[in-house]
Amino acid sequence: MPTILRVGPYRLYFYSHEPNEPPHIHIDGDKSSAKFWLEPVSLGNNLGFSGKEVRKVESIVQKNQQTLLEARQ
């Protein structure tokens, strides 16, 4: 699980072997976790983030979309 980015309490990472899914990133924060698709940026799964936090994390993913896509290659 290489960490690609840390922003405040959030860690953005991907699993090295998930060949049957479109590009996405996993995000952990405190006791919550989410998955965002990267093309286009959209929420794939949310376990514990409030709506406000989801929007905040989505903004982080959006701002770093190109970096995240490049890191997956």
N, C-alpha and C positions, 0 to 999 in steps of 0.2 A: 504494500500500500504506500506508494511514494507520495509524500506530501508535496503539493505543487505550490500552495500559497497559504499563508496564515494572515488573517485580518481580524484583529481584536480577539474575541473568544472562538472564532471560527477557523476550522482546519479544512482545507479543500484538498481532496486527494482522489486518486483513481486506483482501481485494482489492475494489476498488470495483465490479467488474462480474463477478459469478458468479450469474447469474439462475436457473439451473436446479438449484440445490442448496439444501437446507434451511439455516437459519441456522447458521453455524459460525465458528470463529476459528482462525487459524494462530498457532503459537507457535514461535519460534526461540530456541535457547540454545546458545551456543558453536558446535559443528558439527552440532547436531541440530535436527530440525524435526518438528512434529506438527500434526495438525488435530483439533479437537474439535467435535462437534456440540453445539449449545447447548440444544436442547429434545428430549429430556432431555440433560443433559451426559453425553457418552460419547466415547470415543476413536474417531476416524475413520481416522487414519493416523499411523504413527510411523516416523520415519527416524532412528534413532540414540540415542534416549533410553533409558536403562536403566529397568527396571521401577520402581525407587524414584523416579526422576525423573518418570516418567509419572504416578505417584500424586501427587507433589508438584504438578506442573503441573495435574492434574485438580482438585486442591483449590483452586488459585488460580482456575481457571475457575469452579468451583462457587461460590466466595465472591463472585465478580464477575459472575455470570451476568446479572443484571438490567442492570448497566452496559453489558456487552458487547452485549446484545440491543438496548438503546436506541441504542447507537452505530451499529448497522447500519442504522438507519432514516433 
